[in-house]
Amino acid sequence: MRKDESMMQRLNSANSPAPAKRISRRRALRIVAVAAGLPLGIAALRATAPAGQLFHWQGDVLGALSEVTLWHTDAALAQTSFIRMRGEIARYERILSLYDPESEISRLNAAGSLARPSPELHSLIDDAQRFSVLSDGAFDISVQPLWRLYEAQFWSHADVRPDFEQRAREVAHDLVDFRRIDNNASRVVFARDGMGITLNSLGQGYITDAITDMLRNEGFESAMVDLGEFRAIGLHPDGRAWRIEIAEGATRGAAASQDGADRITAGVPPRSVELADTALAVSGGYGTVFEPTGRFHHIFDPKSGMSANALIDAAVIGPRATTANGLATVLCVTGESRAAAMLAAFPGTRALLTRPDGTRITVTAAGVVPAA
């Protein structure tokens, strides 16, 4: 189950400390906030208000190109907030980064146990295990051994196996199981040697929520936060919702047909989503592919060990980026059959799903929304 390279595009989305040039964004999606036109009524009100402006920051968060846009009248406040934000991002990366060998998660994976985990790590593992229970194991942060296997097979060629698919099934059976993670406030322990976790399918959403909450508390009423997932504060300064354009990486999606043959769905056009005080997370296997057909990619099915090809991608909109992050990954594994039931567990969420044939549907807790 693992936004193109996006809880960089998502638990079953496993990253490794491989050279950056080999790893695209978790979501090789390019998602751009687009300014809308200014309604005349809003313009009249703004004409009498203190002049504000947009302030921008761009950087790297957990290996993904990230951006934050703030609107405010106080330039000093905006710059001070960016400094504080960078400090918080660095702190979260020291916990969650798979690229940093000294991060908490890297030390846990290397040793199989970690004493005195930070509250953030303990909380995220706890949240992940709840997702796993709700999804009947379709979401599982212990898929990191599968990432290692795929990397060795397709990228580094350190361990190329003619029986690769059989080996993937064996790794999934032996080393992938969220129930074998003992997580408590004093210690995190794996039940078996060789296990490992990734929190990319919640971690990016978690950081996005934490920074968004910080900015809101500092008085920002209009902002767009993209730290691997998206979350909007209020409206765009023009008075309308923030508009996000989701353009699939290379406009290609990979999927396996029902008869087992590979096929590529090409030319899927971009789509727009409007956000106002809400979040967006997108997961798609095309974000990080291990070989040219796209059949083998970074979103793993924890039960089979294979890459999940039930959908081209899943975009989830909801109140919190952490939840949307996890749900997007789950739906890429389960497909549309379990979508309504998963969304029902999280009020206020909906999903935009792209099927293997390129058609799109919108799903809520009530089921598929009829096309207009």
N, C-alpha and C positions, 0 to 999 in steps of 0.2 A: 504494500500500500504506500509509498513515499512520494510552489508555484513554481514551476518549471525547474530550476534548481534552487519558494516560496517558502510548529506547535510545533547558498539560500537555497519555486516555488516550492514536503509536508508532512513524527514517530515513525511511521513506516518510511518517511523520507530520510534516508540516512546519508550523511556526509562523512568524508574521511579526510585526514590531513594530507591528501594528495596535492601535488602542485596545482596552484590556482589556475594555470593555463588549461588544465585538463577538466576543470569543473565549471560549468556555466551556472548562472543563477538557478536556484532551486526552482523558480518559475522562470523559464526563459521567455516569459511573457513580458512584453513591454506595455506598461500600463501608465497612461498619461492623464493627469488632471487637466481638463479643458475648461477654460473660462467661458461662461455663458454671457448673453447680452444683459444689459442693465435695465431693469424695469423702471419706467419713468417715475413711479411713486417712490421707489427706493432712492432713485437718484436725487429727487427733491429733498428727501430727508437727509441724505448724506451731504448735500450741499451746505447744510447748516451745522453739520457735525465737525469735530476736529479732524484734520486731514490724517488719514492713515495710509500705510503702505504695506506691500508684501515683502517679507524677508525670507530668504531661502538658505537652506543648508543641504549639502550633499555629502555623502560618505559611504562607508562600507559597514554593514552590520551582519555578523555571522556569515560573511562571504557574499552577501548580496548588495548590489548598488541600492542605496536608500536615499530618500529625500524627505525633507520637512519644509512646509511652507506655512508661515505665520502671517496674519494680518494684525497690525496694531498701530497705534499712534505714537508709541514710545520706542524709539530705535534702541535705546540703552537697555530697556527691559528685554527686547527680543534678543539682543546679543548676549546678555547675561544668561538668558534661558538656554540659548544654544550651548554655552559653555557648560552649564549644569547638566544639560541633556547628554553631551558627549561624555561627561564623567559617569553618568548612570549607565550609558550604553557600554562603556568599558568595563564597568563592574559586572554587568550581566554577562558579558562575553567571558569574563574570568570564571564564570560559573558554567556556561552552556556551550562554549565554542569547542567544536571537534578539531579545529585547526590549531589550537593552542595546546601543546602537550602538558602544560601546567594548569589547565582549567580543571574545575571539579569533575566534570563529566569525563574528561580524558584520563584523569587519575583513577576514577572509578572503573573505567573500562580496562585500564592497564592492570590494576591490582585485583579487580573483582569485588572490592569492598571500599567503602569510604566512611571514615569516622567523622562525626560532627558535620554533616552536610549543612549547607546554608539553608535557611528557611525557604528560599526560593526554589532550590533544587528539590527539597523534600516535598514542597507543595505541588510542583509541576509533575513529579513522578506520581504523586497521589491522584492528581487530576487525570493523568494519562491512564492509570489503572481503572479509573471509573469509566473513561471512554472505552477501554477494552472490554469491560463487562457489558456496557450498553450495546456495543457493536458485535458481541459474541466473538471477540478476538480478531475482528477485521482491522482493528487499530491496535498496534502493538509496538511499543518503543524498543523492544529487544530485537529488532530486525538488523541491528548493526552488523552481526556476523554475515548476513546476506550481502550487505554492501561490500564487505571485505572479499567475499567470494567472487562477486561480479567484477570488482576492480581487478583482482588477480587474473581472472579469465580474459577480460576484454581490454583492459588498459595497460597494466604493467606486464601482463603475460608471465607473471611470476609463478602461476600454477594453472596451466591450461589443461582442462580435462575433456576428453572426448565424451564422457558421460556426464556433462555439466548439469543437465536438467535433473538427473537422478541425484547428483550430489547436492543440488539446491534443495531438493525435497528432504534429503537427510539432514542438512543443516537446519532447515525449518523445524523438523521434528525434534532434533536434539538440543538446539540452542535458542530457539525463539519461543518464548512463553512468558508473558507478563506476570504470571502467577509465581514464577521462580525468582521474583525480585522481592526481597524483604526490605521494605522501606519504612523506617521510623525516624523520629527526630534525632536520635543519637547515632544511627548507623544505617547505611545502605549496603546490602550484601546480595550477590548473585549466588544462586544455588549450584551452578555448574561452572567449571572452568571453560573459558572460551566465549562466555556470554558477553554482550555489550549492548549499550543503549544509544539511541539518538533522540534528542528532543526537538529536532527541527520542525516537526509537525505540530508543535505547540509553542515552542520557544520564541519564534518570530512574532507570533500573535501576542504572546505574553509581554515581550519587550514593547511592542506597539501599544498595547493597553497601558503599560506602566508609564511610558513617556507621554501618551495622550492625557492620562489622568494628571500627571505632573503639570503639564502645560495649562490644562483647564484650571487647576488650583492656583496657578500663577496669574490668572485673569484673562487668558486668551479665549475669545469667543468665536473666532473664525480661524480654522487651521486645517491642513491636510497632512497627516502623518503617514509616511510610507517607510516602514522599517522591516520590510519583508512581507508584511501584510498592510492593509490600509485601514485607517480610521479617521473619520472627519469630526471636527468640532464645529458645530453650528452650520451655517450656510457659507457659501463663497461670498466674498465682499460685495459682489454684484447683486446679492439678494436672492440668488437661486441656489439650488443644491450644487455640491461639487460633482462635476461630471467626470467619470473615469472611463477611459476607452481601453478595452481589453483586446489586444491584438495577439493572437496565438503565435508562438515562436515559429518563424518561417512559414506561417499559415499552413502548417502540416501537423497532422496528428496521426499517431500510429495505433493500430488496434489489430487484434486477432479475430478472424471471422469464425463463425460457429463451426465450420468444418476444419478449423485448425490452421488454415492457410493465412499467411500474413497479408495485410493489405494496408495501404496508406490512403488516408482521407485528405485530399488537398484542397486548397482554395477556400477554407472556411473563413468567411469575412469577420472583421472585428465587430464587437458589440459594445454599447455604452451602458453604464450603470450610474445612477445618480445616488449620491450619499449625502445625508444630512444627519449629524449626530448618530452615525452608525458605522459599521465596519464591513470590510470585504476581504475575503481570502480566496485565492484561486490555486488549485492543484491540477497538474497535467503531466502525464508521463513524458511528453516531448521536451520537458525542461532539461532533463539530463538523460540522454540516451547512451547506451554502452556500445552500440554498433549501428551500421547504416540503416537497417530496416526499421529501427525504432521499436522492435518487439521487446527487446530487453532494455529496461529503463529503471529509474530510481524509486518508483512507487511499487512496493512489494506486497504481495499477498502473503501474510504471515503463515498461513496454513499450508500453502503449496510450495512456497519459496520462489514462485515465478513472479514476473512483473505483472501488475494488474492492468488488464486491458478492457475492462467493462465499459469505460467511458474514455473519450478523448480528454475531457477535463471537467472539473466541477468548480463552480464559483458559488460561494455561500455568503449571504448578506445577513447580518445580525447585529445585536447591540454591542458585542464584545469581539475583538479580533482573535482572542485565544480560542474561544468556542468555534468561530467561523473557520479558523485554521485547522482545528482537529476534525471538524465535520467535513471539510473539503477533502481531506485525505481519506476519511472513512468512505465517502461516497465514491471516490475513484476505485476503491476495492469492491464495495458491495454492488455498485451500479444503482440504477433507478429503482430496483425492486424493494430495497430497504430504505430508500430516501425519506419517504413520508414518516415512517416510524422513527427514524433517527431525529428528524427535525422536530417531531412532536415532543421530544424530551427537552427541547431548548426553545421556549416560547420566543416569538419574534424573529425567527430565522426563516429564510427561504433559500432555495438553491436554483441555479441556472446550470443545466447539464447539457453537455455536448455528446451526443451518441457517436458510436463508431462510424456511422454512415454520414456524419456531419450535421444531422438534424439536431435541433435544440428544443428543450422543454424547460418549463419553470415548474418547480415542485414546492409545495408547502406541506404543513402537517396534515392538511386535508386531502392531499394527493396532487396529481398533475393539474396545473391550471390550463383550462382550454385556451387555445390560441385565439387572439382577438380577430 
